[in-house]
Amino acid sequence: MSPRIIPIPLSGDLSKAQAKGLRHADGLHDTYFEQSKLIRGAAEAKISEADRLECEGWNALMWAWATGEMRPVIDDRQANPTIDKAINRGHRPTKSIPG
């Protein structure tokens, strides 16, 4: 059995200092949390915009291939979006594929 720990009560000045420190930490937490929400929202908007551009670039390349204007050469320099990127952009599948 572990020993029982009994905290010693703080004197008036130390109790006030502890309460002040707790209020300060709570205020810092609230401030930093609000800032992180703003930055995260802006970053998610930028990522969504990048995914949109990548999907539109891929669609243009595939359109040119489908109309016979060019034969696409897929390499590492070109956009190759994943389904996750298309969904993040806002493209939703219209119906499921049977099977």
C-alpha positions in Angstrom: 0.0 0.0 0.0 1.4 3.4 -0.9 1.8 6.0 1.8 -0.9 8.5 2.3 0.1 12.0 1.3 -1.4 14.8 3.4 -0.8 18.3 1.9 0.2 20.9 4.3 -2.2 23.9 4.2 -0.6 27.1 2.8 -0.4 30.3 4.7 -2.4 33.3 3.6 0.4 34.8 1.4 1.3 31.5 -0.2 -2.4 30.7 -0.8 -2.9 34.0 -2.5 0.2 33.5 -4.7 -1.0 30.1 -5.7 -4.4 31.3 -6.6 -2.9 34.2 -8.7 -0.6 31.7 -10.5 -3.6 29.5 -11.3 -5.6 32.4 -12.7 -2.6 33.4 -14.8 -2.1 29.9 -16.2 -5.9 29.7 -16.9 -5.7 33.0 -18.8 -2.7 31.9 -20.8 -4.4 28.6 -21.7 -7.5 30.4 -23.0 -5.4 32.9 -25.0 -3.2 30.3 -26.6 -6.2 28.0 -27.3 -8.0 30.8 -29.1 -4.9 31.6 -31.2 -4.4 27.9 -32.1 -8.0 27.7 -33.3 -7.5 30.7 -35.5 -4.3 29.5 -37.0 -5.6 25.9 -37.5 -8.7 27.3 -39.3 -6.5 29.4 -41.6 -4.2 26.4 -42.3 -7.1 24.1 -43.1 -8.5 26.7 -45.5 -5.1 26.9 -47.2 -4.8 23.1 -47.4 -8.3 22.9 -48.9 -7.4 25.5 -51.5 -4.2 23.6 -52.4 -6.2 20.4 -52.8 -8.7 22.3 -55.0 -5.9 23.5 -57.3 -4.3 20.0 -57.4 -7.7 18.4 -58.4 -8.4 21.1 -61.0 -4.9 20.6 -62.5 -5.5 16.9 -62.7 -8.9 17.3 -64.2 -7.5 19.6 -66.9 -4.8 17.0 -67.7 -7.4 14.2 -67.9 -9.8 16.4 -70.0 -7.0 17.0 -72.5 -6.2 13.3 -72.6 -9.9 12.3 -73.1 -10.5 14.8 -75.9 -7.4 13.5 -77.7 -5.4 16.7 -77.5 -2.5 15.2 -75.8 -1.2 12.1 -74.1 -0.5 12.7 -70.5 2.9 11.9 -69.1 2.5 11.3 -65.4 5.6 12.0 -63.4 6.5 13.3 -59.9 6.3 16.9 -61.0 2.6 16.8 -61.8 -0.4 16.7 -59.6 -1.6 13.3 -58.7 -4.4 13.9 -56.2 -5.7 11.2 -53.9 -9.4 10.6 -53.2 -8.9 12.1 -49.8 -7.7 15.4 -51.4 -10.8 15.4 -53.7 -13.1 14.8 -50.7 -11.3 17.6 -48.8 -11.9 19.9 -51.7 -15.6 19.2 -51.6 -16.1 16.7 -54.4 -18.5 14.1 -53.1 -19.2 10.8 -54.8 -22.7 10.8 -56.3 -23.4 7.1 -56.0 -21.6 4.1 -54.7 -20.0 1.6 -57.0 -21.6 -1.8 -56.7 -19.5 -4.7 -56.0 
